Amino acid sequence: MKKQYSSAFRMRGAVLMLMALALVSTGAFAADSWHVTGSFDYLGVGNAKFADGSAACADALALGATSCSASVATDGAFGFRLGALKKMDGIMVGPSLGYLYGGPDVSGKIDTTSTSPGGPGSSTNKATNNTFRILGEVHKEIAISGPWSADLEAGLGMAVDAETDSCSATGTSVGKAPCSKGPTNGWMTWELSPAIAYKMVSVGVRYAGFARGGFVPWNTFGAFVGARY
């Protein structure tokens, strides 16, 4: 776990440095105003794999549970982001900060029961994922006709995924269900996002990727609705 944290901090520092350089470089264009951006995002399941329920139950069975059932899956994600863009030689660059609920890691529920000389018992463990992303973004706007335009967007940065576990138990299962704070992992993330815009409102698709350390990278498609002021 220490290795995961140190890798996360190194990647986070690199991304923050890149974003700082981008902001400093655009400072010379003081005549151009900053634009505040925001969007609502959805990312699909993509190439993520469904979890193995038997593996999810292994710890509970090792601690004395006599039966176990798991409903564990890899979910898509909903979220939002806020950012700021500044014009620079025909493009717009700047940072954004976003949040995703669900994905890119496993979430779900594990139910266990146990029977011992002390009597029956049951327990439920639930896990959910919250992901925060900080990106350096580049936008290119291409005029189509009147207020209509095509937007090409790209982003590169850092995603930090924090798993939250909640547990409940009754009877002889109290103290026998594994329950601890879930892991926090940091990964590189990137995305490409073509969109159609009408004035300051845009609708588009995203192709996003998450490195996920030693796991198979998560690559997925999604969609978003955004605005720029």
C-alpha positions in Angstrom: 0.0 0.0 0.0 2.9 2.4 0.7 4.1 1.9 -2.8 0.7 2.8 -4.2 0.6 6.0 -2.1 4.1 7.1 -3.1 3.3 6.5 -6.8 0.1 8.5 -6.4 1.9 11.4 -4.8 4.7 11.4 -7.5 2.1 11.4 -10.3 0.0 14.1 -8.6 3.1 16.3 -8.2 4.0 15.9 -11.9 0.5 16.8 -13.0 0.4 19.9 -10.8 3.7 21.0 -12.1 2.5 20.7 -15.7 -0.6 22.6 -14.9 1.4 25.3 -13.2 3.6 25.7 -16.3 0.6 25.9 -18.5 -0.9 28.7 -16.3 2.4 30.6 -16.3 2.8 30.3 -20.1 -0.7 31.7 -20.7 -0.1 34.6 -18.3 1.5 36.6 -21.1 -1.9 36.8 -22.8 -3.4 39.1 -20.2 -5.7 40.7 -22.8 -7.7 37.5 -23.1 -10.2 36.7 -20.4 -10.5 33.4 -18.5 -13.6 31.3 -19.2 -15.2 29.3 -16.4 -16.3 25.8 -17.6 -18.5 23.1 -16.2 -20.0 19.8 -17.3 -22.0 16.8 -16.2 -20.3 13.5 -17.2 -21.2 9.8 -17.6 -18.6 7.1 -18.2 -19.8 3.6 -19.2 -18.4 0.3 -18.0 -16.1 0.0 -21.0 -13.6 -2.8 -20.9 -13.9 -3.3 -17.1 -14.5 -6.8 -15.9 -17.1 -8.0 -13.5 -15.7 -9.2 -10.2 -15.5 -12.8 -9.1 -18.0 -13.3 -6.2 -16.3 -16.3 -4.8 -13.0 -14.4 -4.5 -14.9 -11.6 -2.7 -16.2 -14.1 -0.1 -12.8 -15.7 0.6 -11.9 -13.5 3.6 -15.4 -13.9 5.2 -15.2 -17.7 4.9 -11.7 -17.8 6.3 -13.0 -15.9 9.4 -15.7 -18.5 10.1 -18.7 -17.7 7.9 -20.6 -20.9 6.9 -22.1 -19.3 3.8 -21.5 -16.3 1.7 -23.2 -14.6 -1.3 -21.7 -11.7 -3.2 -23.3 -9.2 -5.6 -20.2 -7.4 -6.9 -19.7 -5.6 -10.2 -17.7 -2.9 -11.9 -19.9 0.1 -12.5 -20.0 3.0 -14.8 -19.6 6.5 -13.3 -21.6 9.7 -13.0 -20.0 13.0 -12.1 -19.2 16.6 -12.8 -16.3 18.9 -13.3 -15.4 22.6 -13.0 -12.5 24.3 -14.9 -11.0 27.5 -16.3 -9.7 28.1 -19.8 -7.6 30.8 -21.3 -7.1 31.6 -25.0 -3.6 31.1 -26.4 -2.7 31.2 -30.1 -6.0 29.9 -31.3 -6.5 27.3 -28.6 -7.7 27.4 -25.0 -5.8 25.8 -22.2 -6.3 25.4 -18.4 -7.0 23.2 -15.4 -10.1 21.3 -14.3 -11.2 19.5 -11.2 -13.8 16.7 -11.4 -15.6 14.1 -9.3 -17.0 10.6 -10.3 -19.3 8.4 -8.3 -18.9 4.7 -9.1 -16.1 3.2 -11.2 -13.4 2.7 -12.2 -12.9 0.1 -9.5 -15.2 -2.7 -8.0 -18.2 -1.8 -6.0 -21.0 -3.9 -4.6 -22.3 -5.9 -1.6 -21.3 -9.1 0.2 -23.8 -11.0 2.5 -22.6 -13.7 4.9 -24.2 -16.0 7.5 -22.5 -18.1 10.1 -23.7 -20.8 12.6 -21.6 -21.7 15.7 -22.2 -23.0 19.2 -23.0 -19.4 20.1 -25.9 -19.2 17.6 -26.5 -17.9 14.1 -25.3 -14.6 12.8 -25.3 -12.5 9.6 -23.3 -9.6 8.1 -23.4 -7.2 5.2 -20.4 -5.4 3.7 -20.9 -2.6 1.1 -18.2 -0.9 -1.0 -18.6 2.3 -3.1 -16.0 4.3 -5.1 -15.4 8.0 -5.3 -12.9 9.3 -7.8 -11.4 12.8 -8.0 -9.7 13.9 -11.2 -7.4 16.9 -11.9 -6.7 17.5 -15.6 -4.7 19.8 -17.7 -7.0 20.5 -20.7 -6.6 21.8 -24.3 -9.7 23.0 -26.3 -9.9 23.9 -30.0 -13.0 25.5 -31.3 -13.9 25.2 -35.0 -16.6 27.5 -36.4 -19.4 25.8 -38.4 -22.2 28.3 -39.0 -23.5 31.2 -37.0 -23.6 30.2 -33.3 -22.7 26.6 -34.1 -19.2 25.2 -33.7 -17.3 22.0 -33.3 -15.1 21.6 -30.2 -12.1 19.2 -29.9 -11.0 18.7 -26.4 -8.1 16.6 -24.8 -7.1 16.2 -21.2 -4.2 14.6 -19.2 -3.9 14.3 -15.5 -4.3 12.4 -12.3 -7.2 10.3 -10.9 -7.4 9.4 -7.2 -9.9 6.7 -6.4 -11.1 6.3 -2.8 -13.1 3.2 -1.8 -15.6 3.6 1.1 -16.7 0.5 3.0 -19.7 0.2 5.3 -20.5 -2.9 7.4 -23.2 -4.3 9.6 -23.4 -7.5 11.6 -25.7 -9.4 14.0 -25.4 -12.4 16.3 -22.3 -14.4 16.2 -21.1 -12.7 13.0 -20.3 -9.5 15.0 -16.5 -9.0 14.8 -16.1 -11.8 12.2 -16.9 -9.8 9.0 -13.8 -8.2 7.5 -14.4 -4.4 7.5 -11.8 -1.7 7.1 -11.4 1.5 5.2 -11.0 0.7 1.5 -7.8 1.5 -0.4 -7.0 4.8 -2.0 -5.2 4.5 -5.4 -3.7 7.1 -7.7 -3.5 6.7 -11.5 -2.7 8.6 -14.6 -5.9 9.5 -16.6 -6.5 11.0 -20.0 -9.4 11.7 -22.3 -10.5 12.9 -25.8 -13.8 14.7 -26.1 -15.3 15.9 -29.4 -18.4 18.0 -29.1 -21.0 20.1 -30.9 -21.5 23.5 -29.3 -24.3 26.1 -29.7 -23.0 29.4 -28.4 -21.6 28.4 -25.0 -23.5 25.1 -24.5 -21.9 21.9 -25.7 -22.9 18.2 -26.0 -20.3 15.6 -26.7 -18.8 12.2 -26.2 -15.7 11.2 -24.2 -13.1 8.5 -24.7 -11.4 8.2 -21.3 -8.6 6.0 -19.9 -7.4 5.2 -16.4 -4.0 3.5 -15.9 -5.0 1.7 -12.7 -1.5 0.7 -11.6 -1.0 -3.1 -11.7 -4.6 -3.7 -12.9 -5.8 -3.8 -16.5 -6.2 -0.2 -17.7 -9.8 1.0 -17.8 -10.7 2.4 -21.2 -14.3 3.6 -21.7 -16.7 5.8 -23.7 -19.0 8.3 -22.1 -21.0 11.5 -22.8 -21.3 14.9 -21.3 -23.2 18.2 -21.3 -21.2 21.3 -20.6 -21.2 25.1 -20.7 -18.5 27.8 -20.9 -18.9 31.4 -19.5 
